[in-house]
Amino acid sequence: MANPKKKHSPARRDSRRAQNWKLVMGTLSKCPQCGATVKPHHVCPACGYYRGELIVAPKVKKKKEGK
Ligand SMILES: [Zn+2]
């Protein structure tokens, strides 16, 4: 079996691990109801519609009054 002859330095190990560090933007599609960007196969967070049906009633933003 192929075996490493020497231990790699921490800098070499860290630079190897640093190369796969890209943040990937997931796939997004448009809601046909309101036009907001939504994850595919998910209920629209803006209007609560999925495949032309109202699934979840959209949240009404309430301003928090003073405690
Ligand atoms: Zn929508």
PDB file of the backbone (N, CA, C, O) and the ligand in Angstrom, with CONECT records:
HET     ZN  A 101       1
ATOM      1  N   MET A   1       0.836  -1.198   0.000  1.00  0.00           N
ATOM      2  CA  MET A   1       0.000   0.000   0.000  1.00  0.00           C
ATOM      3  C   MET A   1       0.872   1.250   0.000  1.00  0.00           C
ATOM      4  O   MET A   1       1.908   1.317   0.661  1.00  0.00           O
ATOM      5  N   ALA A   2       0.420   2.223  -0.756  1.00  0.00           N
ATOM      6  CA  ALA A   2       1.146   3.494  -0.767  1.00  0.00           C
ATOM      7  C   ALA A   2       0.978   4.196   0.566  1.00  0.00           C
ATOM      8  O   ALA A   2      -0.131   4.367   1.073  1.00  0.00           O
ATOM      9  N   ASN A   3       2.078   4.585   1.099  1.00  0.00           N
ATOM     10  CA  ASN A   3       2.035   5.241   2.397  1.00  0.00           C
ATOM     11  C   ASN A   3       2.822   6.539   2.345  1.00  0.00           C
ATOM     12  O   ASN A   3       3.853   6.605   1.675  1.00  0.00           O
ATOM     13  N   PRO A   4       2.364   7.560   3.027  1.00  0.00           N
ATOM     14  CA  PRO A   4       3.146   8.798   3.057  1.00  0.00           C
ATOM     15  C   PRO A   4       4.448   8.590   3.815  1.00  0.00           C
ATOM     16  O   PRO A   4       4.469   7.982   4.886  1.00  0.00           O
ATOM     17  N   LYS A   5       5.542   9.106   3.240  1.00  0.00           N
ATOM     18  CA  LYS A   5       6.842   8.928   3.880  1.00  0.00           C
ATOM     19  C   LYS A   5       7.001   9.856   5.068  1.00  0.00           C
ATOM     20  O   LYS A   5       7.589   9.494   6.088  1.00  0.00           O
ATOM     21  N   LYS A   6       6.466  11.059   4.918  1.00  0.00           N
ATOM     22  CA  LYS A   6       6.657  12.040   5.992  1.00  0.00           C
ATOM     23  C   LYS A   6       5.339  12.715   6.326  1.00  0.00           C
ATOM     24  O   LYS A   6       4.435  12.832   5.498  1.00  0.00           O
ATOM     25  N   LYS A   7       5.272  13.142   7.542  1.00  0.00           N
ATOM     26  CA  LYS A   7       4.102  13.900   7.981  1.00  0.00           C
ATOM     27  C   LYS A   7       4.110  15.266   7.311  1.00  0.00           C
ATOM     28  O   LYS A   7       5.136  15.945   7.256  1.00  0.00           O
ATOM     29  N   HIS A   8       2.931  15.659   6.797  1.00  0.00           N
ATOM     30  CA  HIS A   8       2.840  16.985   6.195  1.00  0.00           C
ATOM     31  C   HIS A   8       2.770  18.044   7.272  1.00  0.00           C
ATOM     32  O   HIS A   8       2.221  17.826   8.352  1.00  0.00           O
ATOM     33  N   SER A   9       3.337  19.197   6.957  1.00  0.00           N
ATOM     34  CA  SER A   9       3.339  20.291   7.923  1.00  0.00           C
ATOM     35  C   SER A   9       1.920  20.829   8.103  1.00  0.00           C
ATOM     36  O   SER A   9       1.081  20.678   7.215  1.00  0.00           O
ATOM     37  N   PRO A  10       1.655  21.447   9.233  1.00  0.00           N
ATOM     38  CA  PRO A  10       0.315  22.041   9.441  1.00  0.00           C
ATOM     39  C   PRO A  10      -0.054  23.058   8.367  1.00  0.00           C
ATOM     40  O   PRO A  10      -1.217  23.168   7.978  1.00  0.00           O
ATOM     41  N   ALA A  11       0.944  23.799   7.891  1.00  0.00           N
ATOM     42  CA  ALA A  11       0.653  24.794   6.853  1.00  0.00           C
ATOM     43  C   ALA A  11       0.209  24.110   5.572  1.00  0.00           C
ATOM     44  O   ALA A  11      -0.695  24.581   4.883  1.00  0.00           O
ATOM     45  N   ARG A  12       0.853  22.995   5.260  1.00  0.00           N
ATOM     46  CA  ARG A  12       0.489  22.260   4.044  1.00  0.00           C
ATOM     47  C   ARG A  12      -0.899  21.640   4.183  1.00  0.00           C
ATOM     48  O   ARG A  12      -1.703  21.669   3.252  1.00  0.00           O
ATOM     49  N   ARG A  13      -1.158  21.091   5.333  1.00  0.00           N
ATOM     50  CA  ARG A  13      -2.477  20.519   5.599  1.00  0.00           C
ATOM     51  C   ARG A  13      -3.564  21.587   5.535  1.00  0.00           C
ATOM     52  O   ARG A  13      -4.625  21.367   4.950  1.00  0.00           O
ATOM     53  N   ASP A  14      -3.297  22.739   6.138  1.00  0.00           N
ATOM     54  CA  ASP A  14      -4.310  23.803   6.176  1.00  0.00           C
ATOM     55  C   ASP A  14      -4.545  24.397   4.792  1.00  0.00           C
ATOM     56  O   ASP A  14      -5.676  24.730   4.437  1.00  0.00           O
ATOM     57  N   SER A  15      -3.468  24.530   4.007  1.00  0.00           N
ATOM     58  CA  SER A  15      -3.657  25.103   2.669  1.00  0.00           C
ATOM     59  C   SER A  15      -4.425  24.138   1.780  1.00  0.00           C
ATOM     60  O   SER A  15      -5.158  24.562   0.887  1.00  0.00           O
ATOM     61  N   ARG A  16      -4.261  22.836   2.021  1.00  0.00           N
ATOM     62  CA  ARG A  16      -5.050  21.865   1.270  1.00  0.00           C
ATOM     63  C   ARG A  16      -6.519  22.000   1.631  1.00  0.00           C
ATOM     64  O   ARG A  16      -7.384  21.987   0.756  1.00  0.00           O
ATOM     65  N   ARG A  17      -6.791  22.126   2.891  1.00  0.00           N
ATOM     66  CA  ARG A  17      -8.191  22.209   3.325  1.00  0.00           C
ATOM     67  C   ARG A  17      -8.835  23.534   2.948  1.00  0.00           C
ATOM     68  O   ARG A  17     -10.058  23.630   2.845  1.00  0.00           O
ATOM     69  N   ALA A  18      -8.007  24.558   2.742  1.00  0.00           N
ATOM     70  CA  ALA A  18      -8.572  25.884   2.465  1.00  0.00           C
ATOM     71  C   ALA A  18      -9.080  26.002   1.043  1.00  0.00           C
ATOM     72  O   ALA A  18      -9.818  26.940   0.741  1.00  0.00           O
ATOM     73  N   GLN A  19      -8.711  25.079   0.146  1.00  0.00           N
ATOM     74  CA  GLN A  19      -9.069  25.292  -1.258  1.00  0.00           C
ATOM     75  C   GLN A  19     -10.536  24.988  -1.528  1.00  0.00           C
ATOM     76  O   GLN A  19     -11.098  25.503  -2.495  1.00  0.00           O
ATOM     77  N   ASN A  20     -11.162  24.176  -0.709  1.00  0.00           N
ATOM     78  CA  ASN A  20     -12.586  23.880  -0.932  1.00  0.00           C
ATOM     79  C   ASN A  20     -13.437  24.708   0.015  1.00  0.00           C
ATOM     80  O   ASN A  20     -14.224  24.179   0.800  1.00  0.00           O
ATOM     81  N   TRP A  21     -13.267  25.970  -0.075  1.00  0.00           N
ATOM     82  CA  TRP A  21     -13.911  26.815   0.915  1.00  0.00           C
ATOM     83  C   TRP A  21     -14.960  27.722   0.308  1.00  0.00           C
ATOM     84  O   TRP A  21     -15.444  28.649   0.957  1.00  0.00           O
ATOM     85  N   LYS A  22     -15.312  27.451  -0.948  1.00  0.00           N
ATOM     86  CA  LYS A  22     -16.234  28.329  -1.625  1.00  0.00           C
ATOM     87  C   LYS A  22     -17.635  28.174  -1.051  1.00  0.00           C
ATOM     88  O   LYS A  22     -18.087  27.055  -0.805  1.00  0.00           O
ATOM     89  N   LEU A  23     -18.307  29.261  -0.843  1.00  0.00           N
ATOM     90  CA  LEU A  23     -19.713  29.220  -0.462  1.00  0.00           C
ATOM     91  C   LEU A  23     -20.541  29.151  -1.740  1.00  0.00           C
ATOM     92  O   LEU A  23     -20.390  29.975  -2.642  1.00  0.00           O
ATOM     93  N   VAL A  24     -21.405  28.164  -1.799  1.00  0.00           N
ATOM     94  CA  VAL A  24     -22.173  27.944  -3.014  1.00  0.00           C
ATOM     95  C   VAL A  24     -23.588  28.465  -2.817  1.00  0.00           C
ATOM     96  O   VAL A  24     -24.273  28.120  -1.854  1.00  0.00           O
ATOM     97  N   MET A  25     -23.997  29.293  -3.743  1.00  0.00           N
ATOM     98  CA  MET A  25     -25.363  29.782  -3.715  1.00  0.00           C
ATOM     99  C   MET A  25     -26.280  28.702  -4.277  1.00  0.00           C
ATOM    100  O   MET A  25     -26.090  28.235  -5.400  1.00  0.00           O
ATOM    101  N   GLY A  26     -27.268  28.312  -3.492  1.00  0.00           N
ATOM    102  CA  GLY A  26     -28.171  27.267  -3.938  1.00  0.00           C
ATOM    103  C   GLY A  26     -29.028  27.700  -5.101  1.00  0.00           C
ATOM    104  O   GLY A  26     -29.078  28.879  -5.454  1.00  0.00           O
ATOM    105  N   THR A  27     -29.701  26.734  -5.692  1.00  0.00           N
ATOM    106  CA  THR A  27     -30.570  27.043  -6.816  1.00  0.00           C
ATOM    107  C   THR A  27     -31.792  27.813  -6.336  1.00  0.00           C
ATOM    108  O   THR A  27     -32.396  27.472  -5.320  1.00  0.00           O
ATOM    109  N   LEU A  28     -32.140  28.833  -7.064  1.00  0.00           N
ATOM    110  CA  LEU A  28     -33.313  29.621  -6.717  1.00  0.00           C
ATOM    111  C   LEU A  28     -34.218  29.740  -7.933  1.00  0.00           C
ATOM    112  O   LEU A  28     -33.756  29.849  -9.069  1.00  0.00           O
ATOM    113  N   SER A  29     -35.494  29.717  -7.670  1.00  0.00           N
ATOM    114  CA  SER A  29     -36.440  29.949  -8.759  1.00  0.00           C
ATOM    115  C   SER A  29     -37.391  31.062  -8.331  1.00  0.00           C
ATOM    116  O   SER A  29     -37.368  31.519  -7.189  1.00  0.00           O
ATOM    117  N   LYS A  30     -38.226  31.484  -9.276  1.00  0.00           N
ATOM    118  CA  LYS A  30     -39.128  32.596  -8.982  1.00  0.00           C
ATOM    119  C   LYS A  30     -40.509  32.074  -8.634  1.00  0.00           C
ATOM    120  O   LYS A  30     -40.998  31.113  -9.228  1.00  0.00           O
ATOM    121  N   CYS A  31     -41.118  32.719  -7.673  1.00  0.00           N
ATOM    122  CA  CYS A  31     -42.495  32.386  -7.328  1.00  0.00           C
ATOM    123  C   CYS A  31     -43.417  32.917  -8.422  1.00  0.00           C
ATOM    124  O   CYS A  31     -43.366  34.106  -8.738  1.00  0.00           O
ATOM    125  N   PRO A  32     -44.261  32.065  -9.006  1.00  0.00           N
ATOM    126  CA  PRO A  32     -45.173  32.555 -10.047  1.00  0.00           C
ATOM    127  C   PRO A  32     -46.271  33.455  -9.486  1.00  0.00           C
ATOM    128  O   PRO A  32     -46.911  34.207 -10.222  1.00  0.00           O
ATOM    129  N   GLN A  33     -46.478  33.368  -8.181  1.00  0.00           N
ATOM    130  CA  GLN A  33     -47.550  34.146  -7.560  1.00  0.00           C
ATOM    131  C   GLN A  33     -47.133  35.593  -7.313  1.00  0.00           C
ATOM    132  O   GLN A  33     -47.834  36.535  -7.681  1.00  0.00           O
ATOM    133  N   CYS A  34     -45.965  35.740  -6.676  1.00  0.00           N
ATOM    134  CA  CYS A  34     -45.566  37.090  -6.280  1.00  0.00           C
ATOM    135  C   CYS A  34     -44.233  37.512  -6.889  1.00  0.00           C
ATOM    136  O   CYS A  34     -43.868  38.685  -6.813  1.00  0.00           O
ATOM    137  N   GLY A  35     -43.499  36.573  -7.494  1.00  0.00           N
ATOM    138  CA  GLY A  35     -42.252  36.940  -8.145  1.00  0.00           C
ATOM    139  C   GLY A  35     -41.042  36.937  -7.240  1.00  0.00           C
ATOM    140  O   GLY A  35     -39.938  37.262  -7.677  1.00  0.00           O
ATOM    141  N   ALA A  36     -41.234  36.572  -5.974  1.00  0.00           N
ATOM    142  CA  ALA A  36     -40.100  36.523  -5.057  1.00  0.00           C
ATOM    143  C   ALA A  36     -39.238  35.300  -5.367  1.00  0.00           C
ATOM    144  O   ALA A  36     -39.731  34.306  -5.900  1.00  0.00           O
ATOM    145  N   THR A  37     -37.963  35.377  -5.036  1.00  0.00           N
ATOM    146  CA  THR A  37     -37.089  34.222  -5.242  1.00  0.00           C
ATOM    147  C   THR A  37     -37.352  33.201  -4.147  1.00  0.00           C
ATOM    148  O   THR A  37     -37.360  33.524  -2.959  1.00  0.00           O
ATOM    149  N   VAL A  38     -37.566  31.956  -4.575  1.00  0.00           N
ATOM    150  CA  VAL A  38     -37.877  30.882  -3.634  1.00  0.00           C
ATOM    151  C   VAL A  38     -37.004  29.676  -3.950  1.00  0.00           C
ATOM    152  O   VAL A  38     -36.511  29.520  -5.067  1.00  0.00           O
ATOM    153  N   LYS A  39     -36.823  28.830  -2.948  1.00  0.00           N
ATOM    154  CA  LYS A  39     -36.162  27.555  -3.180  1.00  0.00           C
ATOM    155  C   LYS A  39     -37.113  26.668  -3.973  1.00  0.00           C
ATOM    156  O   LYS A  39     -38.314  26.664  -3.704  1.00  0.00           O
ATOM    157  N   PRO A  40     -36.605  25.919  -4.939  1.00  0.00           N
ATOM    158  CA  PRO A  40     -37.483  25.016  -5.665  1.00  0.00           C
ATOM    159  C   PRO A  40     -38.064  23.937  -4.745  1.00  0.00           C
ATOM    160  O   PRO A  40     -37.388  23.459  -3.834  1.00  0.00           O
ATOM    161  N   HIS A  41     -39.294  23.570  -4.985  1.00  0.00           N
ATOM    162  CA  HIS A  41     -40.025  22.565  -4.193  1.00  0.00           C
ATOM    163  C   HIS A  41     -40.264  23.030  -2.761  1.00  0.00           C
ATOM    164  O   HIS A  41     -40.398  22.214  -1.848  1.00  0.00           O
ATOM    165  N   HIS A  42     -40.315  24.331  -2.576  1.00  0.00           N
ATOM    166  CA  HIS A  42     -40.610  24.862  -1.254  1.00  0.00           C
ATOM    167  C   HIS A  42     -41.748  25.872  -1.362  1.00  0.00           C
ATOM    168  O   HIS A  42     -41.933  26.516  -2.395  1.00  0.00           O
ATOM    169  N   VAL A  43     -42.499  25.995  -0.280  1.00  0.00           N
ATOM    170  CA  VAL A  43     -43.548  27.002  -0.230  1.00  0.00           C
ATOM    171  C   VAL A  43     -42.896  28.386  -0.244  1.00  0.00           C
ATOM    172  O   VAL A  43     -41.882  28.617   0.416  1.00  0.00           O
ATOM    173  N   CYS A  44     -43.485  29.279  -0.993  1.00  0.00           N
ATOM    174  CA  CYS A  44     -42.935  30.635  -1.073  1.00  0.00           C
ATOM    175  C   CYS A  44     -43.000  31.302   0.294  1.00  0.00           C
ATOM    176  O   CYS A  44     -44.077  31.366   0.887  1.00  0.00           O
ATOM    177  N   PRO A  45     -41.887  31.797   0.806  1.00  0.00           N
ATOM    178  CA  PRO A  45     -41.903  32.437   2.124  1.00  0.00           C
ATOM    179  C   PRO A  45     -42.610  33.788   2.126  1.00  0.00           C
ATOM    180  O   PRO A  45     -43.017  34.276   3.181  1.00  0.00           O
ATOM    181  N   ALA A  46     -42.757  34.388   0.960  1.00  0.00           N
ATOM    182  CA  ALA A  46     -43.362  35.725   0.911  1.00  0.00           C
ATOM    183  C   ALA A  46     -44.885  35.645   0.893  1.00  0.00           C
ATOM    184  O   ALA A  46     -45.553  36.367   1.633  1.00  0.00           O
ATOM    185  N   CYS A  47     -45.446  34.760   0.041  1.00  0.00           N
ATOM    186  CA  CYS A  47     -46.905  34.739  -0.098  1.00  0.00           C
ATOM    187  C   CYS A  47     -47.522  33.424   0.365  1.00  0.00           C
ATOM    188  O   CYS A  47     -48.744  33.342   0.489  1.00  0.00           O
ATOM    189  N   GLY A  48     -46.715  32.387   0.627  1.00  0.00           N
ATOM    190  CA  GLY A  48     -47.252  31.134   1.148  1.00  0.00           C
ATOM    191  C   GLY A  48     -47.885  30.243   0.115  1.00  0.00           C
ATOM    192  O   GLY A  48     -48.604  29.305   0.460  1.00  0.00           O
ATOM    193  N   TYR A  49     -47.629  30.521  -1.157  1.00  0.00           N
ATOM    194  CA  TYR A  49     -48.213  29.693  -2.207  1.00  0.00           C
ATOM    195  C   TYR A  49     -47.231  28.621  -2.653  1.00  0.00           C
ATOM    196  O   TYR A  49     -46.019  28.835  -2.669  1.00  0.00           O
ATOM    197  N   TYR A  50     -47.769  27.472  -3.012  1.00  0.00           N
ATOM    198  CA  TYR A  50     -46.967  26.437  -3.639  1.00  0.00           C
ATOM    199  C   TYR A  50     -47.804  25.779  -4.722  1.00  0.00           C
ATOM    200  O   TYR A  50     -48.899  25.292  -4.440  1.00  0.00           O
ATOM    201  N   ARG A  51     -47.317  25.754  -5.944  1.00  0.00           N
ATOM    202  CA  ARG A  51     -47.997  25.202  -7.118  1.00  0.00           C
ATOM    203  C   ARG A  51     -49.399  25.794  -7.273  1.00  0.00           C
ATOM    204  O   ARG A  51     -50.361  25.080  -7.557  1.00  0.00           O
ATOM    205  N   GLY A  52     -49.494  27.099  -7.082  1.00  0.00           N
ATOM    206  CA  GLY A  52     -50.746  27.788  -7.319  1.00  0.00           C
ATOM    207  C   GLY A  52     -51.773  27.661  -6.215  1.00  0.00           C
ATOM    208  O   GLY A  52     -52.902  28.129  -6.357  1.00  0.00           O
ATOM    209  N   GLU A  53     -51.392  27.031  -5.113  1.00  0.00           N
ATOM    210  CA  GLU A  53     -52.334  26.894  -4.000  1.00  0.00           C
ATOM    211  C   GLU A  53     -51.780  27.587  -2.771  1.00  0.00           C
ATOM    212  O   GLU A  53     -50.573  27.584  -2.529  1.00  0.00           O
ATOM    213  N   LEU A  54     -52.673  28.180  -2.003  1.00  0.00           N
ATOM    214  CA  LEU A  54     -52.257  28.808  -0.756  1.00  0.00           C
ATOM    215  C   LEU A  54     -52.035  27.723   0.294  1.00  0.00           C
ATOM    216  O   LEU A  54     -52.980  27.044   0.694  1.00  0.00           O
ATOM    217  N   ILE A  55     -50.829  27.562   0.727  1.00  0.00           N
ATOM    218  CA  ILE A  55     -50.488  26.515   1.696  1.00  0.00           C
ATOM    219  C   ILE A  55     -50.396  27.107   3.097  1.00  0.00           C
ATOM    220  O   ILE A  55     -51.031  26.630   4.038  1.00  0.00           O
ATOM    221  N   VAL A  56     -49.595  28.152   3.208  1.00  0.00           N
ATOM    222  CA  VAL A  56     -49.414  28.786   4.510  1.00  0.00           C
ATOM    223  C   VAL A  56     -49.816  30.245   4.374  1.00  0.00           C
ATOM    224  O   VAL A  56     -49.397  30.937   3.447  1.00  0.00           O
ATOM    225  N   ALA A  57     -50.620  30.692   5.298  1.00  0.00           N
ATOM    226  CA  ALA A  57     -50.992  32.100   5.279  1.00  0.00           C
ATOM    227  C   ALA A  57     -49.752  32.941   5.532  1.00  0.00           C
ATOM    228  O   ALA A  57     -48.998  32.671   6.467  1.00  0.00           O
ATOM    229  N   PRO A  58     -49.535  33.960   4.704  1.00  0.00           N
ATOM    230  CA  PRO A  58     -48.326  34.775   4.873  1.00  0.00           C
ATOM    231  C   PRO A  58     -48.330  35.494   6.212  1.00  0.00           C
ATOM    232  O   PRO A  58     -49.360  35.947   6.712  1.00  0.00           O
ATOM    233  N   LYS A  59     -47.123  35.577   6.768  1.00  0.00           N
ATOM    234  CA  LYS A  59     -46.998  36.215   8.071  1.00  0.00           C
ATOM    235  C   LYS A  59     -47.159  37.722   7.922  1.00  0.00           C
ATOM    236  O   LYS A  59     -46.540  38.343   7.058  1.00  0.00           O
ATOM    237  N   VAL A  60     -47.979  38.286   8.759  1.00  0.00           N
ATOM    238  CA  VAL A  60     -48.158  39.731   8.788  1.00  0.00           C
ATOM    239  C   VAL A  60     -47.143  40.285   9.777  1.00  0.00           C
ATOM    240  O   VAL A  60     -47.101  39.908  10.948  1.00  0.00           O
ATOM    241  N   LYS A  61     -46.340  41.183   9.264  1.00  0.00           N
ATOM    242  CA  LYS A  61     -45.298  41.730  10.145  1.00  0.00           C
ATOM    243  C   LYS A  61     -45.933  42.693  11.139  1.00  0.00           C
ATOM    244  O   LYS A  61     -46.593  43.668  10.782  1.00  0.00           O
ATOM    245  N   LYS A  62     -45.699  42.366  12.403  1.00  0.00           N
ATOM    246  CA  LYS A  62     -46.217  43.242  13.464  1.00  0.00           C
ATOM    247  C   LYS A  62     -45.053  43.978  14.107  1.00  0.00           C
ATOM    248  O   LYS A  62     -44.006  43.407  14.412  1.00  0.00           O
ATOM    249  N   LYS A  63     -45.279  45.246  14.295  1.00  0.00           N
ATOM    250  CA  LYS A  63     -44.243  46.006  14.988  1.00  0.00           C
ATOM    251  C   LYS A  63     -44.374  45.766  16.485  1.00  0.00           C
ATOM    252  O   LYS A  63     -45.450  45.886  17.072  1.00  0.00           O
ATOM    253  N   LYS A  64     -43.253  45.427  17.069  1.00  0.00           N
ATOM    254  CA  LYS A  64     -43.266  45.164  18.502  1.00  0.00           C
ATOM    255  C   LYS A  64     -43.439  46.469  19.267  1.00  0.00           C
ATOM    256  O   LYS A  64     -42.683  47.427  19.108  1.00  0.00           O
ATOM    257  N   GLU A  65     -44.467  46.457  20.100  1.00  0.00           N
ATOM    258  CA  GLU A  65     -44.657  47.649  20.914  1.00  0.00           C
ATOM    259  C   GLU A  65     -43.780  47.580  22.148  1.00  0.00           C
ATOM    260  O   GLU A  65     -43.319  46.508  22.540  1.00  0.00           O
ATOM    261  N   GLY A  66     -43.559  48.717  22.747  1.00  0.00           N
ATOM    262  CA  GLY A  66     -42.657  48.810  23.904  1.00  0.00           C
ATOM    263  C   GLY A  66     -43.107  47.914  25.045  1.00  0.00           C
ATOM    264  O   GLY A  66     -44.296  47.750  25.318  1.00  0.00           O
ATOM    265  N   LYS A  67     -42.104  47.342  25.697  1.00  0.00           N
ATOM    266  CA  LYS A  67     -42.415  46.412  26.782  1.00  0.00           C
ATOM    267  C   LYS A  67     -42.898  47.154  28.029  1.00  0.00           C
ATOM    268  O   LYS A  67     -43.204  46.525  29.042  1.00  0.00           O
TER     269      LYS A  67
HETATM  270 ZN    ZN A 101     -44.773  34.045  -3.583  1.00  0.00          ZN2+
END
